[in-house]
Amino acid sequence: MLKKNVGNYVVATFLVGTQSTTSWEGILYDVGNDYMTIYQEGRDRYIVSDIYSLKFIEFYDTRCRDICDEVLRSGWMPNQGM
């Protein structure tokens, strides 16, 4: 499923340690057997992570990116609703 969505805007949430999570957002740039790469256009950087720590990934149509940014800035969390 990840490979089919290369080029789409994503927000990926990773498990850090046993209870903490961190999220990275950007364009899904590349996917391998055990890694994924997110490109952050505004910062002109690539973030590479292993697939095994990935907990959740949200896919967005790149055309809706401004809406996604607004939702993230508002502090919305997946389990809180909108």
HTML snippet that shows the backbone in 3Dmol.js (N, CA, C, O; Angstrom):
<script src="https://3Dmol.org/build/3Dmol-min.js"></script>
<div id="view" style="width:600px;height:400px;position:relative"></div>
<script>
const pdb = `
ATOM      1  N   MET A   1       0.814  -1.189   0.000  1.00  0.00           N
ATOM      2  CA  MET A   1       0.000   0.000   0.000  1.00  0.00           C
ATOM      3  C   MET A   1       0.867   1.267   0.000  1.00  0.00           C
ATOM      4  O   MET A   1       0.516   2.255  -0.645  1.00  0.00           O
ATOM      5  N   LEU A   2       1.975   1.242   0.705  1.00  0.00           N
ATOM      6  CA  LEU A   2       2.831   2.430   0.752  1.00  0.00           C
ATOM      7  C   LEU A   2       3.378   2.771  -0.630  1.00  0.00           C
ATOM      8  O   LEU A   2       3.380   3.936  -1.027  1.00  0.00           O
ATOM      9  N   LYS A   3       3.842   1.764  -1.363  1.00  0.00           N
ATOM     10  CA  LYS A   3       4.426   2.024  -2.684  1.00  0.00           C
ATOM     11  C   LYS A   3       3.414   2.623  -3.646  1.00  0.00           C
ATOM     12  O   LYS A   3       3.778   3.419  -4.512  1.00  0.00           O
ATOM     13  N   LYS A   4       2.151   2.253  -3.504  1.00  0.00           N
ATOM     14  CA  LYS A   4       1.111   2.791  -4.381  1.00  0.00           C
ATOM     15  C   LYS A   4       0.853   4.268  -4.111  1.00  0.00           C
ATOM     16  O   LYS A   4       0.282   4.954  -4.959  1.00  0.00           O
ATOM     17  N   ASN A   5       1.256   4.765  -2.962  1.00  0.00           N
ATOM     18  CA  ASN A   5       0.990   6.149  -2.570  1.00  0.00           C
ATOM     19  C   ASN A   5       2.214   7.049  -2.620  1.00  0.00           C
ATOM     20  O   ASN A   5       2.185   8.152  -2.076  1.00  0.00           O
ATOM     21  N   VAL A   6       3.287   6.604  -3.257  1.00  0.00           N
ATOM     22  CA  VAL A   6       4.467   7.455  -3.424  1.00  0.00           C
ATOM     23  C   VAL A   6       4.038   8.704  -4.189  1.00  0.00           C
ATOM     24  O   VAL A   6       3.349   8.612  -5.205  1.00  0.00           O
ATOM     25  N   GLY A   7       4.445   9.855  -3.702  1.00  0.00           N
ATOM     26  CA  GLY A   7       4.080  11.125  -4.313  1.00  0.00           C
ATOM     27  C   GLY A   7       2.950  11.831  -3.589  1.00  0.00           C
ATOM     28  O   GLY A   7       2.710  13.015  -3.826  1.00  0.00           O
ATOM     29  N   ASN A   8       2.250  11.122  -2.706  1.00  0.00           N
ATOM     30  CA  ASN A   8       1.166  11.733  -1.935  1.00  0.00           C
ATOM     31  C   ASN A   8       1.707  12.361  -0.660  1.00  0.00           C
ATOM     32  O   ASN A   8       2.753  11.967  -0.144  1.00  0.00           O
ATOM     33  N   TYR A   9       0.976  13.341  -0.171  1.00  0.00           N
ATOM     34  CA  TYR A   9       1.313  13.999   1.088  1.00  0.00           C
ATOM     35  C   TYR A   9       0.895  13.083   2.229  1.00  0.00           C
ATOM     36  O   TYR A   9      -0.230  12.584   2.242  1.00  0.00           O
ATOM     37  N   VAL A  10       1.793  12.856   3.192  1.00  0.00           N
ATOM     38  CA  VAL A  10       1.509  11.942   4.299  1.00  0.00           C
ATOM     39  C   VAL A  10       1.898  12.567   5.634  1.00  0.00           C
ATOM     40  O   VAL A  10       2.734  13.468   5.710  1.00  0.00           O
ATOM     41  N   VAL A  11       1.266  12.061   6.669  1.00  0.00           N
ATOM     42  CA  VAL A  11       1.694  12.317   8.038  1.00  0.00           C
ATOM     43  C   VAL A  11       1.930  10.941   8.635  1.00  0.00           C
ATOM     44  O   VAL A  11       0.995  10.153   8.781  1.00  0.00           O
ATOM     45  N   ALA A  12       3.177  10.650   8.981  1.00  0.00           N
ATOM     46  CA  ALA A  12       3.554   9.342   9.506  1.00  0.00           C
ATOM     47  C   ALA A  12       3.876   9.468  10.989  1.00  0.00           C
ATOM     48  O   ALA A  12       4.635  10.347  11.397  1.00  0.00           O
ATOM     49  N   THR A  13       3.298   8.589  11.784  1.00  0.00           N
ATOM     50  CA  THR A  13       3.523   8.590  13.230  1.00  0.00           C
ATOM     51  C   THR A  13       4.334   7.356  13.593  1.00  0.00           C
ATOM     52  O   THR A  13       3.980   6.233  13.235  1.00  0.00           O
ATOM     53  N   PHE A  14       5.428   7.584  14.308  1.00  0.00           N
ATOM     54  CA  PHE A  14       6.352   6.515  14.666  1.00  0.00           C
ATOM     55  C   PHE A  14       6.401   6.333  16.172  1.00  0.00           C
ATOM     56  O   PHE A  14       6.259   7.295  16.926  1.00  0.00           O
ATOM     57  N   LEU A  15       6.602   5.102  16.606  1.00  0.00           N
ATOM     58  CA  LEU A  15       6.784   4.795  18.019  1.00  0.00           C
ATOM     59  C   LEU A  15       8.239   5.054  18.385  1.00  0.00           C
ATOM     60  O   LEU A  15       9.157   4.579  17.715  1.00  0.00           O
ATOM     61  N   VAL A  16       8.434   5.816  19.460  1.00  0.00           N
ATOM     62  CA  VAL A  16       9.772   6.104  19.974  1.00  0.00           C
ATOM     63  C   VAL A  16       9.823   5.538  21.382  1.00  0.00           C
ATOM     64  O   VAL A  16       9.084   5.986  22.258  1.00  0.00           O
ATOM     65  N   GLY A  17      10.679   4.571  21.604  1.00  0.00           N
ATOM     66  CA  GLY A  17      10.707   3.907  22.909  1.00  0.00           C
ATOM     67  C   GLY A  17       9.498   3.001  23.050  1.00  0.00           C
ATOM     68  O   GLY A  17       9.100   2.329  22.098  1.00  0.00           O
ATOM     69  N   THR A  18       8.913   2.986  24.244  1.00  0.00           N
ATOM     70  CA  THR A  18       7.773   2.098  24.471  1.00  0.00           C
ATOM     71  C   THR A  18       6.434   2.819  24.509  1.00  0.00           C
ATOM     72  O   THR A  18       5.396   2.183  24.330  1.00  0.00           O
ATOM     73  N   GLN A  19       6.429   4.139  24.738  1.00  0.00           N
ATOM     74  CA  GLN A  19       5.153   4.839  24.864  1.00  0.00           C
ATOM     75  C   GLN A  19       5.071   6.161  24.110  1.00  0.00           C
ATOM     76  O   GLN A  19       3.975   6.696  23.942  1.00  0.00           O
ATOM     77  N   SER A  20       6.160   6.687  23.667  1.00  0.00           N
ATOM     78  CA  SER A  20       6.152   7.996  23.002  1.00  0.00           C
ATOM     79  C   SER A  20       6.022   7.836  21.491  1.00  0.00           C
ATOM     80  O   SER A  20       6.449   6.835  20.915  1.00  0.00           O
ATOM     81  N   THR A  21       5.424   8.844  20.864  1.00  0.00           N
ATOM     82  CA  THR A  21       5.336   8.856  19.410  1.00  0.00           C
ATOM     83  C   THR A  21       5.826  10.197  18.887  1.00  0.00           C
ATOM     84  O   THR A  21       5.838  11.199  19.603  1.00  0.00           O
ATOM     85  N   THR A  22       6.226  10.193  17.634  1.00  0.00           N
ATOM     86  CA  THR A  22       6.594  11.420  16.938  1.00  0.00           C
ATOM     87  C   THR A  22       6.033  11.336  15.531  1.00  0.00           C
ATOM     88  O   THR A  22       5.942  10.249  14.960  1.00  0.00           O
ATOM     89  N   SER A  23       5.663  12.462  14.975  1.00  0.00           N
ATOM     90  CA  SER A  23       5.085  12.485  13.631  1.00  0.00           C
ATOM     91  C   SER A  23       5.954  13.311  12.692  1.00  0.00           C
ATOM     92  O   SER A  23       6.516  14.336  13.077  1.00  0.00           O
ATOM     93  N   TRP A  24       6.050  12.843  11.461  1.00  0.00           N
ATOM     94  CA  TRP A  24       6.748  13.557  10.401  1.00  0.00           C
ATOM     95  C   TRP A  24       5.777  13.709   9.251  1.00  0.00           C
ATOM     96  O   TRP A  24       5.003  12.797   8.960  1.00  0.00           O
ATOM     97  N   GLU A  25       5.813  14.848   8.601  1.00  0.00           N
ATOM     98  CA  GLU A  25       4.921  15.088   7.481  1.00  0.00           C
ATOM     99  C   GLU A  25       5.709  15.514   6.268  1.00  0.00           C
ATOM    100  O   GLU A  25       6.779  16.112   6.382  1.00  0.00           O
ATOM    101  N   GLY A  26       5.173  15.202   5.106  1.00  0.00           N
ATOM    102  CA  GLY A  26       5.803  15.576   3.859  1.00  0.00           C
ATOM    103  C   GLY A  26       5.306  14.682   2.745  1.00  0.00           C
ATOM    104  O   GLY A  26       4.290  14.001   2.885  1.00  0.00           O
ATOM    105  N   ILE A  27       6.016  14.690   1.658  1.00  0.00           N
ATOM    106  CA  ILE A  27       5.640  13.888   0.498  1.00  0.00           C
ATOM    107  C   ILE A  27       6.340  12.539   0.591  1.00  0.00           C
ATOM    108  O   ILE A  27       7.556  12.470   0.770  1.00  0.00           O
ATOM    109  N   LEU A  28       5.565  11.474   0.468  1.00  0.00           N
ATOM    110  CA  LEU A  28       6.145  10.129   0.490  1.00  0.00           C
ATOM    111  C   LEU A  28       7.003   9.984  -0.759  1.00  0.00           C
ATOM    112  O   LEU A  28       6.486   9.945  -1.875  1.00  0.00           O
ATOM    113  N   TYR A  29       8.306   9.906  -0.567  1.00  0.00           N
ATOM    114  CA  TYR A  29       9.265   9.980  -1.664  1.00  0.00           C
ATOM    115  C   TYR A  29       9.697   8.603  -2.160  1.00  0.00           C
ATOM    116  O   TYR A  29       9.817   8.384  -3.365  1.00  0.00           O
ATOM    117  N   ASP A  30       9.928   7.680  -1.237  1.00  0.00           N
ATOM    118  CA  ASP A  30      10.419   6.350  -1.607  1.00  0.00           C
ATOM    119  C   ASP A  30      10.023   5.356  -0.531  1.00  0.00           C
ATOM    120  O   ASP A  30       9.900   5.707   0.643  1.00  0.00           O
ATOM    121  N   VAL A  31       9.823   4.107  -0.945  1.00  0.00           N
ATOM    122  CA  VAL A  31       9.477   3.035  -0.009  1.00  0.00           C
ATOM    123  C   VAL A  31      10.275   1.799  -0.401  1.00  0.00           C
ATOM    124  O   VAL A  31      10.298   1.406  -1.567  1.00  0.00           O
ATOM    125  N   GLY A  32      10.930   1.193   0.586  1.00  0.00           N
ATOM    126  CA  GLY A  32      11.644  -0.054   0.367  1.00  0.00           C
ATOM    127  C   GLY A  32      11.033  -1.152   1.213  1.00  0.00           C
ATOM    128  O   GLY A  32       9.964  -0.970   1.797  1.00  0.00           O
ATOM    129  N   ASN A  33      11.701  -2.286   1.281  1.00  0.00           N
ATOM    130  CA  ASN A  33      11.192  -3.405   2.074  1.00  0.00           C
ATOM    131  C   ASN A  33      11.123  -3.086   3.558  1.00  0.00           C
ATOM    132  O   ASN A  33      10.230  -3.568   4.254  1.00  0.00           O
ATOM    133  N   ASP A  34      12.054  -2.280   4.051  1.00  0.00           N
ATOM    134  CA  ASP A  34      12.094  -2.014   5.489  1.00  0.00           C
ATOM    135  C   ASP A  34      12.334  -0.538   5.825  1.00  0.00           C
ATOM    136  O   ASP A  34      12.714  -0.217   6.951  1.00  0.00           O
ATOM    137  N   TYR A  35      12.116   0.354   4.866  1.00  0.00           N
ATOM    138  CA  TYR A  35      12.306   1.783   5.132  1.00  0.00           C
ATOM    139  C   TYR A  35      11.316   2.605   4.308  1.00  0.00           C
ATOM    140  O   TYR A  35      10.717   2.115   3.350  1.00  0.00           O
ATOM    141  N   MET A  36      11.164   3.847   4.701  1.00  0.00           N
ATOM    142  CA  MET A  36      10.391   4.804   3.913  1.00  0.00           C
ATOM    143  C   MET A  36      11.093   6.155   3.978  1.00  0.00           C
ATOM    144  O   MET A  36      11.758   6.469   4.965  1.00  0.00           O
ATOM    145  N   THR A  37      10.942   6.948   2.928  1.00  0.00           N
ATOM    146  CA  THR A  37      11.550   8.267   2.859  1.00  0.00           C
ATOM    147  C   THR A  37      10.458   9.307   2.644  1.00  0.00           C
ATOM    148  O   THR A  37       9.623   9.176   1.749  1.00  0.00           O
ATOM    149  N   ILE A  38      10.479  10.338   3.477  1.00  0.00           N
ATOM    150  CA  ILE A  38       9.550  11.458   3.363  1.00  0.00           C
ATOM    151  C   ILE A  38      10.363  12.686   2.970  1.00  0.00           C
ATOM    152  O   ILE A  38      11.394  12.983   3.573  1.00  0.00           O
ATOM    153  N   TYR A  39       9.886  13.393   1.953  1.00  0.00           N
ATOM    154  CA  TYR A  39      10.541  14.628   1.518  1.00  0.00           C
ATOM    155  C   TYR A  39       9.751  15.816   2.039  1.00  0.00           C
ATOM    156  O   TYR A  39       8.546  15.922   1.810  1.00  0.00           O
ATOM    157  N   GLN A  40      10.438  16.709   2.744  1.00  0.00           N
ATOM    158  CA  GLN A  40       9.818  17.933   3.244  1.00  0.00           C
ATOM    159  C   GLN A  40      10.242  19.077   2.333  1.00  0.00           C
ATOM    160  O   GLN A  40      11.358  19.590   2.420  1.00  0.00           O
ATOM    161  N   GLU A  41       9.331  19.454   1.469  1.00  0.00           N
ATOM    162  CA  GLU A  41       9.618  20.445   0.438  1.00  0.00           C
ATOM    163  C   GLU A  41      10.014  21.804   1.019  1.00  0.00           C
ATOM    164  O   GLU A  41      10.958  22.431   0.538  1.00  0.00           O
ATOM    165  N   GLY A  42       9.304  22.257   2.039  1.00  0.00           N
ATOM    166  CA  GLY A  42       9.575  23.566   2.630  1.00  0.00           C
ATOM    167  C   GLY A  42      10.947  23.665   3.265  1.00  0.00           C
ATOM    168  O   GLY A  42      11.525  24.749   3.337  1.00  0.00           O
ATOM    169  N   ARG A  43      11.465  22.555   3.721  1.00  0.00           N
ATOM    170  CA  ARG A  43      12.788  22.539   4.360  1.00  0.00           C
ATOM    171  C   ARG A  43      13.855  21.931   3.459  1.00  0.00           C
ATOM    172  O   ARG A  43      15.034  21.897   3.812  1.00  0.00           O
ATOM    173  N   ASP A  44      13.432  21.456   2.300  1.00  0.00           N
ATOM    174  CA  ASP A  44      14.317  20.807   1.330  1.00  0.00           C
ATOM    175  C   ASP A  44      15.166  19.729   1.995  1.00  0.00           C
ATOM    176  O   ASP A  44      16.391  19.716   1.872  1.00  0.00           O
ATOM    177  N   ARG A  45      14.484  18.817   2.709  1.00  0.00           N
ATOM    178  CA  ARG A  45      15.212  17.730   3.366  1.00  0.00           C
ATOM    179  C   ARG A  45      14.430  16.433   3.244  1.00  0.00           C
ATOM    180  O   ARG A  45      13.221  16.425   3.010  1.00  0.00           O
ATOM    181  N   TYR A  46      15.159  15.341   3.409  1.00  0.00           N
ATOM    182  CA  TYR A  46      14.586  14.002   3.347  1.00  0.00           C
ATOM    183  C   TYR A  46      14.683  13.364   4.724  1.00  0.00           C
ATOM    184  O   TYR A  46      15.688  13.515   5.417  1.00  0.00           O
ATOM    185  N   ILE A  47      13.642  12.656   5.112  1.00  0.00           N
ATOM    186  CA  ILE A  47      13.637  11.929   6.376  1.00  0.00           C
ATOM    187  C   ILE A  47      13.470  10.458   6.037  1.00  0.00           C
ATOM    188  O   ILE A  47      12.504  10.071   5.379  1.00  0.00           O
ATOM    189  N   VAL A  48      14.407   9.643   6.484  1.00  0.00           N
ATOM    190  CA  VAL A  48      14.354   8.203   6.232  1.00  0.00           C
ATOM    191  C   VAL A  48      14.119   7.503   7.556  1.00  0.00           C
ATOM    192  O   VAL A  48      14.770   7.808   8.555  1.00  0.00           O
ATOM    193  N   SER A  49      13.187   6.565   7.560  1.00  0.00           N
ATOM    194  CA  SER A  49      12.868   5.830   8.785  1.00  0.00           C
ATOM    195  C   SER A  49      12.624   4.369   8.452  1.00  0.00           C
ATOM    196  O   SER A  49      12.246   4.023   7.333  1.00  0.00           O
ATOM    197  N   ASP A  50      12.847   3.520   9.447  1.00  0.00           N
ATOM    198  CA  ASP A  50      12.523   2.116   9.234  1.00  0.00           C
ATOM    199  C   ASP A  50      11.015   1.915   9.362  1.00  0.00           C
ATOM    200  O   ASP A  50      10.336   2.641  10.090  1.00  0.00           O
ATOM    201  N   ILE A  51      10.514   0.937   8.654  1.00  0.00           N
ATOM    202  CA  ILE A  51       9.076   0.634   8.642  1.00  0.00           C
ATOM    203  C   ILE A  51       8.623   0.074   9.989  1.00  0.00           C
ATOM    204  O   ILE A  51       7.460   0.233  10.360  1.00  0.00           O
ATOM    205  N   TYR A  52       9.510  -0.571  10.714  1.00  0.00           N
ATOM    206  CA  TYR A  52       9.124  -1.296  11.929  1.00  0.00           C
ATOM    207  C   TYR A  52       8.653  -0.384  13.057  1.00  0.00           C
ATOM    208  O   TYR A  52       7.904  -0.828  13.928  1.00  0.00           O
ATOM    209  N   SER A  53       9.071   0.872  13.062  1.00  0.00           N
ATOM    210  CA  SER A  53       8.610   1.788  14.108  1.00  0.00           C
ATOM    211  C   SER A  53       7.371   2.585  13.675  1.00  0.00           C
ATOM    212  O   SER A  53       6.828   3.356  14.466  1.00  0.00           O
ATOM    213  N   LEU A  54       6.925   2.406  12.433  1.00  0.00           N
ATOM    214  CA  LEU A  54       5.745   3.107  11.930  1.00  0.00           C
ATOM    215  C   LEU A  54       4.486   2.565  12.594  1.00  0.00           C
ATOM    216  O   LEU A  54       4.214   1.366  12.535  1.00  0.00           O
ATOM    217  N   LYS A  55       3.717   3.452  13.226  1.00  0.00           N
ATOM    218  CA  LYS A  55       2.458   3.047  13.875  1.00  0.00           C
ATOM    219  C   LYS A  55       1.254   3.406  13.013  1.00  0.00           C
ATOM    220  O   LYS A  55       0.365   2.580  12.808  1.00  0.00           O
ATOM    221  N   PHE A  56       1.225   4.636  12.510  1.00  0.00           N
ATOM    222  CA  PHE A  56       0.100   5.115  11.709  1.00  0.00           C
ATOM    223  C   PHE A  56       0.635   5.945  10.557  1.00  0.00           C
ATOM    224  O   PHE A  56       1.688   6.575  10.661  1.00  0.00           O
ATOM    225  N   ILE A  57      -0.104   5.937   9.462  1.00  0.00           N
ATOM    226  CA  ILE A  57       0.223   6.843   8.362  1.00  0.00           C
ATOM    227  C   ILE A  57      -1.086   7.359   7.776  1.00  0.00           C
ATOM    228  O   ILE A  57      -2.009   6.594   7.495  1.00  0.00           O
ATOM    229  N   GLU A  58      -1.140   8.664   7.601  1.00  0.00           N
ATOM    230  CA  GLU A  58      -2.314   9.308   7.022  1.00  0.00           C
ATOM    231  C   GLU A  58      -1.936   9.781   5.627  1.00  0.00           C
ATOM    232  O   GLU A  58      -0.904  10.424   5.439  1.00  0.00           O
ATOM    233  N   PHE A  59      -2.775   9.461   4.653  1.00  0.00           N
ATOM    234  CA  PHE A  59      -2.534   9.842   3.267  1.00  0.00           C
ATOM    235  C   PHE A  59      -3.451  10.997   2.893  1.00  0.00           C
ATOM    236  O   PHE A  59      -4.643  10.982   3.203  1.00  0.00           O
ATOM    237  N   TYR A  60      -2.887  11.998   2.224  1.00  0.00           N
ATOM    238  CA  TYR A  60      -3.655  13.151   1.779  1.00  0.00           C
ATOM    239  C   TYR A  60      -3.396  13.383   0.304  1.00  0.00           C
ATOM    240  O   TYR A  60      -2.295  13.149  -0.194  1.00  0.00           O
ATOM    241  N   ASP A  61      -4.407  13.839  -0.373  1.00  0.00           N
ATOM    242  CA  ASP A  61      -4.245  14.272  -1.751  1.00  0.00           C
ATOM    243  C   ASP A  61      -3.378  15.528  -1.712  1.00  0.00           C
ATOM    244  O   ASP A  61      -3.687  16.457  -0.966  1.00  0.00           O
ATOM    245  N   THR A  62      -2.323  15.577  -2.480  1.00  0.00           N
ATOM    246  CA  THR A  62      -1.395  16.702  -2.460  1.00  0.00           C
ATOM    247  C   THR A  62      -2.113  18.024  -2.724  1.00  0.00           C
ATOM    248  O   THR A  62      -1.675  19.073  -2.253  1.00  0.00           O
ATOM    249  N   ARG A  63      -3.204  17.980  -3.469  1.00  0.00           N
ATOM    250  CA  ARG A  63      -3.961  19.202  -3.746  1.00  0.00           C
ATOM    251  C   ARG A  63      -4.612  19.755  -2.483  1.00  0.00           C
ATOM    252  O   ARG A  63      -4.976  20.930  -2.444  1.00  0.00           O
ATOM    253  N   CYS A  64      -4.763  18.925  -1.447  1.00  0.00           N
ATOM    254  CA  CYS A  64      -5.410  19.350  -0.201  1.00  0.00           C
ATOM    255  C   CYS A  64      -4.389  19.720   0.871  1.00  0.00           C
ATOM    256  O   CYS A  64      -4.731  19.772   2.052  1.00  0.00           O
ATOM    257  N   ARG A  65      -3.176  19.971   0.491  1.00  0.00           N
ATOM    258  CA  ARG A  65      -2.094  20.181   1.441  1.00  0.00           C
ATOM    259  C   ARG A  65      -2.332  21.354   2.388  1.00  0.00           C
ATOM    260  O   ARG A  65      -2.002  21.267   3.571  1.00  0.00           O
ATOM    261  N   ASP A  66      -2.895  22.440   1.887  1.00  0.00           N
ATOM    262  CA  ASP A  66      -3.158  23.598   2.751  1.00  0.00           C
ATOM    263  C   ASP A  66      -4.135  23.241   3.861  1.00  0.00           C
ATOM    264  O   ASP A  66      -3.971  23.678   5.000  1.00  0.00           O
ATOM    265  N   ILE A  67      -5.142  22.456   3.536  1.00  0.00           N
ATOM    266  CA  ILE A  67      -6.107  22.016   4.550  1.00  0.00           C
ATOM    267  C   ILE A  67      -5.403  21.146   5.583  1.00  0.00           C
ATOM    268  O   ILE A  67      -5.650  21.285   6.781  1.00  0.00           O
ATOM    269  N   CYS A  68      -4.529  20.253   5.131  1.00  0.00           N
ATOM    270  CA  CYS A  68      -3.788  19.376   6.043  1.00  0.00           C
ATOM    271  C   CYS A  68      -2.934  20.202   7.003  1.00  0.00           C
ATOM    272  O   CYS A  68      -2.895  19.927   8.202  1.00  0.00           O
ATOM    273  N   ASP A  69      -2.255  21.209   6.472  1.00  0.00           N
ATOM    274  CA  ASP A  69      -1.420  22.063   7.318  1.00  0.00           C
ATOM    275  C   ASP A  69      -2.254  22.755   8.386  1.00  0.00           C
ATOM    276  O   ASP A  69      -1.839  22.847   9.541  1.00  0.00           O
ATOM    277  N   GLU A  70      -3.426  23.239   8.002  1.00  0.00           N
ATOM    278  CA  GLU A  70      -4.298  23.926   8.952  1.00  0.00           C
ATOM    279  C   GLU A  70      -4.759  22.980  10.058  1.00  0.00           C
ATOM    280  O   GLU A  70      -4.795  23.361  11.228  1.00  0.00           O
ATOM    281  N   VAL A  71      -5.111  21.750   9.690  1.00  0.00           N
ATOM    282  CA  VAL A  71      -5.554  20.759  10.677  1.00  0.00           C
ATOM    283  C   VAL A  71      -4.426  20.443  11.648  1.00  0.00           C
ATOM    284  O   VAL A  71      -4.655  20.360  12.855  1.00  0.00           O
ATOM    285  N   LEU A  72      -3.223  20.268  11.144  1.00  0.00           N
ATOM    286  CA  LEU A  72      -2.088  19.949  12.007  1.00  0.00           C
ATOM    287  C   LEU A  72      -1.755  21.110  12.939  1.00  0.00           C
ATOM    288  O   LEU A  72      -1.445  20.890  14.110  1.00  0.00           O
ATOM    289  N   ARG A  73      -1.814  22.329  12.440  1.00  0.00           N
ATOM    290  CA  ARG A  73      -1.536  23.501  13.274  1.00  0.00           C
ATOM    291  C   ARG A  73      -2.562  23.670  14.390  1.00  0.00           C
ATOM    292  O   ARG A  73      -2.247  24.211  15.449  1.00  0.00           O
ATOM    293  N   SER A  74      -3.783  23.208  14.153  1.00  0.00           N
ATOM    294  CA  SER A  74      -4.828  23.365  15.168  1.00  0.00           C
ATOM    295  C   SER A  74      -4.646  22.404  16.337  1.00  0.00           C
ATOM    296  O   SER A  74      -5.352  22.508  17.340  1.00  0.00           O
ATOM    297  N   GLY A  75      -3.702  21.465  16.214  1.00  0.00           N
ATOM    298  CA  GLY A  75      -3.436  20.527  17.301  1.00  0.00           C
ATOM    299  C   GLY A  75      -4.359  19.327  17.310  1.00  0.00           C
ATOM    300  O   GLY A  75      -4.445  18.625  18.317  1.00  0.00           O
ATOM    301  N   TRP A  76      -5.053  19.076  16.206  1.00  0.00           N
ATOM    302  CA  TRP A  76      -5.966  17.941  16.115  1.00  0.00           C
ATOM    303  C   TRP A  76      -5.195  16.637  16.257  1.00  0.00           C
ATOM    304  O   TRP A  76      -4.120  16.474  15.682  1.00  0.00           O
ATOM    305  N   MET A  77      -5.750  15.720  17.021  1.00  0.00           N
ATOM    306  CA  MET A  77      -5.167  14.386  17.196  1.00  0.00           C
ATOM    307  C   MET A  77      -6.167  13.367  16.658  1.00  0.00           C
ATOM    308  O   MET A  77      -7.373  13.586  16.774  1.00  0.00           O
ATOM    309  N   PRO A  78      -5.700  12.245  16.065  1.00  0.00           N
ATOM    310  CA  PRO A  78      -6.604  11.278  15.436  1.00  0.00           C
ATOM    311  C   PRO A  78      -7.713  10.767  16.350  1.00  0.00           C
ATOM    312  O   PRO A  78      -8.814  10.500  15.869  1.00  0.00           O
ATOM    313  N   ASN A  79      -7.468  10.623  17.632  1.00  0.00           N
ATOM    314  CA  ASN A  79      -8.479  10.055  18.522  1.00  0.00           C
ATOM    315  C   ASN A  79      -9.392  11.116  19.131  1.00  0.00           C
ATOM    316  O   ASN A  79     -10.248  10.776  19.948  1.00  0.00           O
ATOM    317  N   GLN A  80      -9.239  12.384  18.763  1.00  0.00           N
ATOM    318  CA  GLN A  80     -10.057  13.453  19.322  1.00  0.00           C
ATOM    319  C   GLN A  80     -11.188  13.878  18.399  1.00  0.00           C
ATOM    320  O   GLN A  80     -12.123  14.541  18.845  1.00  0.00           O
ATOM    321  N   GLY A  81     -11.125  13.514  17.131  1.00  0.00           N
ATOM    322  CA  GLY A  81     -12.138  13.983  16.186  1.00  0.00           C
ATOM    323  C   GLY A  81     -11.862  15.415  15.787  1.00  0.00           C
ATOM    324  O   GLY A  81     -10.882  16.013  16.231  1.00  0.00           O
ATOM    325  N   MET A  82     -12.735  15.972  14.941  1.00  0.00           N
ATOM    326  CA  MET A  82     -12.515  17.346  14.481  1.00  0.00           C
ATOM    327  C   MET A  82     -13.467  18.293  15.094  1.00  0.00           C
ATOM    328  O   MET A  82     -13.416  19.490  14.811  1.00  0.00           O
TER     329      MET A  82
END
`;
const viewer = $3Dmol.createViewer("view");
viewer.addModel(pdb, "pdb");
viewer.setStyle({}, {cartoon: {color: "spectrum"}});
viewer.zoomTo();
viewer.render();
</script>
